[in-house]
Structure formats: structure tokens, C-alpha cells
């Protein structure tokens, strides 16, 4: 191992050793939920939370993250990092010692990672609007989670704290609005949405350049390989969450993009659509069901006419998610039989995964 006088090129190690190689060294096995995303149980010694499947690796970026409160607390609020950070956390050592261990483990760790070959005959994803929303380099502070508007919308203080939402009264484009943090599936903060509290236009404000079609709101808090409820909006998500179903995501609209579709199929075995009960919501339900049918177990919960999920009480939502009112679109994917009625499956699994 290098002595204290040896110079170590940290940058070269970060570029030359992949998270996959480090995970293999520790015998950690994760599930591939996306071509560039691995997810599973957190291997860090600091992990003591009950949250399952909180550990995520982005293979192209060569980064990892754990969204449990225990790991974030042990690392002063940091939820992830690179290969050096991971080894340092696993070995409870300094970054320099972690670099020394990596050099000792691999014959030639200081090597440049090969550049991914160009997609022959395929359009560039970034040009097609399918790249990624960059992570924010800041976070808003002084957010009031107990603002009366949230109580009017039926959001409890506990839910507001869990989602990090509240009234923002400071300077900026979100001044005077309810701010809602939006994360990508790796848990990185990528935007804030601002909801007006008096229905002035625009009702929702998003930062310039943010693309909703690239994200599923609340995806980073869900458990993979299970059932998920899909709704349209932020407050729909929070109301369903409060009713005891934390495995819920929002489209942030009534259309399903190709990237959102891939994320749903990659993360979950079953999808239950619960869009608004107005004509646009009904039409969107049929279109999205047509896209997903045959690719994933699929069900539809019919919201009463003229209402939306954020307007329903917890008992009404639970009744709606029982097996009988839920309409099954397809009973299997390939040769896999349906394991149980969709409403029952989602209810049981959602509550098992609650954290």
C-alpha cells in the first residue's frame, strides 16, 4: 500500500475503477432496474434504517447513493458519492486510505474508462430530449412546512416534512409559492415546482430548462420490483401516500413519455393507473394503458367522475384500491401468471414497504 509520501491521483482512480468492480470486490449484488441504474439493499455499515432498496448506482456516471436517514446522518447529510467515497464508508477510513486500498486491489486501477461507443443509426438522446435534468447545486432553505394552504389541501405536517414541501417567502422565482422538490430516480434534486396559493397563473411554475417528461415524481422513494400506483399530480401523490400507499409516482401531467415508460417497466412488476376522473384523465388512461399493456401487469382504478385523487379521503382511496373496483387490463406478462388481485397486491406491498 502506498506510504504517506506517495502521490495518488484521485481523479484517475475515480475514472479508472467502476462501481461495478468495487461492488464485486465486496460481493454486493444489485438488481438492474434500468440500463444505467442498479438498485438494492444498502451494504454500508452505517445503514440501520428499515428502508428497503435504498441503495442506487448510476453506472454511466459511476456514482452511488443511499437515501436512508441512517446513512445520510452518518455522512453529515451526504447521500452518495464516487468509488472513493464508497470504499471510505465501507472501511471507515479516509479518502487517501480508500485510494490506497483500491490501488492494492486492482492490477491497473489508473486506467481511463472506455468511452461508450456511438449509437449507430440512433439519434442522440440529449438532442431528442431524453438526456437528463442536471442536479441542482443548491437547495432552498427557510421553507414553511406548516403553511395554512397545505392544511386546506389536506396535507399533514408529517407528509409535508417527508416530501420537503412548504411555503417559500424569500427572493427568487418561487417567492410566495408552495415549493415542491423534484428528484430524479437516483435521488438527486433536479428542480423545484412552485404552486400558487391563490390560483393565480401560472398555477405551477417550473425552472427554465427543466423537462418533466424525464422524471417520475417520487420514484426515488419507492421500492423496486413491486407494484406502483400512477397518478397525475404532486398533491395526488401526497394524498395517496398519506392513505398508506407510499409506492406512488406522478407523471406531472396526463401524458407518459417514452423515458417515463421505460422507468416504470424497469422498476416495477405491476402498474395501477389512477388518473383524474375528468374527460382528459379518462382519455389519458386509455392511451397510457395501450402503451403499457403486454409490457407489465396493468390495472386501472376508476376515479369518480369530476374528481381527482387528491380530493378523496383516505377511506375512499382504500375502497377504490380494493380488488373489486380495480379493472384488470392484463392478467400476465409473457408466461407469468398474476400473483393476486391488483388492489390487494398494491395495498399489502405498499404497506410492507412503508418507511
N, C-alpha and C positions, 0 to 999 in steps of 0.2 A: 504493500500500500504506500502511496506517496507520502513523504515526510512533510513537515510543516513548511519546509523551504521549497518544495516542488510547486511549480506553477501549473494550475489546472484550467483548461479552457472550458468554463461552464457552458458557454454558448454552443460549443462544438458537441458537448455531451447531450444537451437538450435536442440538438438537431440530429445527432447520430444514433441515439438509442430510443427505441419506440416504447410506448406504454405497454404494448402487447408483449414485448420482450421482458419488461420488468415484471408484469403480471405473471408471465410464465415462470419466471425465477421464483416467485412466491407461491406458485401453484394456485393462483386465483383464476377461477373460471367465471366468465360473464356471458350473458345472453346478448346476441346481436339483434337489436331492435330496429336498426336502420343500417344501410350500407356503410355509414361512417360513425355509428354510435353503438357502444356496448353498455349494458346496464345489468346490475345485480346487487347482491348484498355487499355491504361495505366491509373491506378487510382490515381497516385501520384499527389499531389497538385502542384508540380513543373513542371508538363507536360504542355507545351504550344505549342509544335511543331505540325505541320499538319500531321506528320507521323501517319498512322493508324496501329493498331495491332502490336505495337512495344513492348508490354509487354509480357514476356515469363516466364513461371515457369517450372523448371525441377523437377518433383515430387520425383523421386528417390533420387536425390542429395539434395532435399529440398532447392533449390536456385531459385532466381528470377533475371530478368534483364530487363531493358528498354533501347532501342538503340536510343532513340531520343536525339537530340543535347541539348534540354532544360533540360532534367533530368540529362544527363551526366554533363552538365555545372553546374547545381545546386549542384552536388555532387563531384566537382573537378575532373571530368573525370571518376569517377567510374560508371559503368553501371548497377550494381546489387549488390546482397549480400544475406544474410540469413534472417530468420524471424525477428531478432532483428533490422537489417538494415532497413527492410521494415516498421516496426512499427515506428521506429525513423523518417523515411522520411515522413510517413503519419501524425504523430503527431508533427513533427518539435521539437523533443526533443532529449535528449542524449540517448545513448545505455542503460545506467543504468535505466533511467526513462522508456524506452521502455520495459525493462525486468520487471520492477515493474508493468507496465500495464498488461503484459501477465500473470504474476502470479495472478493478481487480476481477470482476465477474466476467467481463467480456474481453475477448482477444483484441478486438479493434473497435472500441466504442467511439473513437473520434473519427467518424466517417460521415460523409454527407448523405442524408436520406435521398433516395432516388426520387426525382420529380415524377409525379403521376403522368402517364402517357396521355397525349391529347385524345379526346373523344372523336375518333374518325367518323365523319358523316353526321355528327350530332352537334346541335347548337350549343354555344357556351351558356352554362346555367345562369351566370350572372346577367348576361345580356337578355336572357329570357325571363328575368325577374325571379329566378329560383336560386340565387346565391344564398346570402344570409343577411339578417339585420345585424349590424355591428353592435357589440356590447357597449353599454354606456360607460363612460369613465367617471361618472358622478352618481350620487343618489340624493334625492330630495330629503331635506330634514325639516322638522317642525310641522309634521303632518298631524292634524287633529282627528283622531280616530273616533271621537265621541260627538261629532257634529250632529245636530238635530236632523239634518237631511237623511242621514243613514238610518236613524230610528224610524223615520217616516217610510223609508223603503223596506223596513223590516230586517235590517242588518244588525245583528248583535255586536256588542263591543268585542267579544271574543273572535267573531268571524272577521271583523274589520282588522283586528290585530293580526290574525292568521294570514290575511291577504295583503296586509300592509297598506290599506286604503285609508283615506281621510281627506279632510278639507285642507287646502293649501292656500294660505293667505299672504305668502311672500311674493316678491317680484318675479316676473317671468311669464311665459305664455300660458301657464296653468294657474295663474293667480285667480282666486275666487272660485275655484272649481274643486270637485272631488277628484283626487288623483288616484289612479289605479295602476300599480306596477305590472308590467308585462315582461315575462321571461321567455327565453327560448327553451327547447326541451332539455338542454344541458343545465338549466337553472341560471343562466346569465341574464342580468337585467338588460333589456334591449330598448325599452320605451316606457313612457307613462301616457296613459289616456286620461283626458280631463273631462269630466261630466259636469255640465252646467247644473246649478242647483235651482234655477228658476225657469228652465226650459228655453232660455234664450239660445239663438243659433250662433254657432253650430252646437247642437246638443252634445256631441262628443268632439273633442279636439285631440288630434294626434300630431306628434312632431313631424316636421318636414322630412321626407325620405323614408319614413317607416312604412313597411309593407305588411299589412295584416295577413295577407294570403300566405305568408311564410310561417306563421305561428298558430298554435292552438293554445288559447288561454288556459292556464292551469295544468298543462300537460306535465310540467316538471314535478308536480306534487302527486301525480297518480302512480299506481303500481302497474308495471307492465304485465303482459301475457294474461290479462284478466278482462273483465267487462268494463265498458265505459259508456257513460251517458253523454250524448252530444246535444248541446243547446246553442242558441244564437248569441246571447249577450253575457256581459260581465255579471250583472245582477241576477240573471237566470242561474249562472254558475254558483254564485254565493248562496242563493236560496236553496238550491238542490243540495249543496254541501251542508247547509245547516240542518236539512231534513235527515241527515245521516248517510249521505251518499257522496263521499269525497272523491270517488272516481268519476269526475265530471269535467268536461272541457267545453270551451266555447269557440265557435267559428269566427266570432266578432263580426257577424253578418249572417246572411242566409245562403251563401254560396260555399261550395267546397272546392278548393284549388287542388291541382294535381299534387303539390307538395303536402298539403294537409291530408289528402287521401293516403299518401304513402306513409305518413306518420301514424295515422290511425291503424292501418293494416299492419305496420311494423311493430306497434306497441301492444295491440290488443287482439284477443281472440273473438270478442263479441262486441258489437256496437248497437246501442239503442238510441234511436233518433227521437228527440223530444223538442221539436221546433215550435214556434209560435202558432197559436190557433187561429191565425188570420189567413186570408187567401194567399198572400205571398209565402207565408210559412208552410201552408199545405202544398203549394206548388214546389217549393224548395225541397220539402220532404220527399216527394216523388222523384225529383231529379237526382237527389243525393242517393236515395235508395237504389235507383237504377245504376248509379256508378259503383256502389259497393256490393250489390247483390252478386253472389257467387265468389266473392273475394274474402268475405269474412261473415261469420254468423251475424245476422241482421234482424233487428226488431224495431217496431215503431210504437211509441206511446202517444196516443192522440190527445192533445191538449184541448180543453173545451173551447168552443167557438168564441172568438173575440177576446181570448185571454192569452197570457204567456206565462212561462214557468215562474218568473219572479213575482207574479201576483197570486200564486197559490200558497195555501197554508201547508205546513209540514204534513199534517194528516191527509190532506188532499193529494199531495205528491206521493205519499206512501200507498194510498189506494190506487193511484194511477199506475204505480210500478209493480203492482201485484201481477201474477201471471195472466189472469183472465182478461184484463183490459188491454194487455200488450199484444199487438199484432205481429206475428212472426212472418218475416219476409222469406226467409230460407231456413231450413232445418239443419243444414250441414254445409260444410265447405269441403269439397272433394269427397273423400270417403269417411270424414269424421262425423259421427252422429252427434246430435245435440245432447249435452250432458244433463240439462234440466231446463225448466221453463225460464225464459229470459228474465222476466221480472224477478223471479225468485233468485236466480243466479246473481243478478246485479245487486239485489238487496243484501244477500248473505256475504258476497265477496266484498262489497263496498264497506260493510261494517267491520269485516275482519281486517281490512286494510286501513281502517281509520287510525289516524295518528295525530 
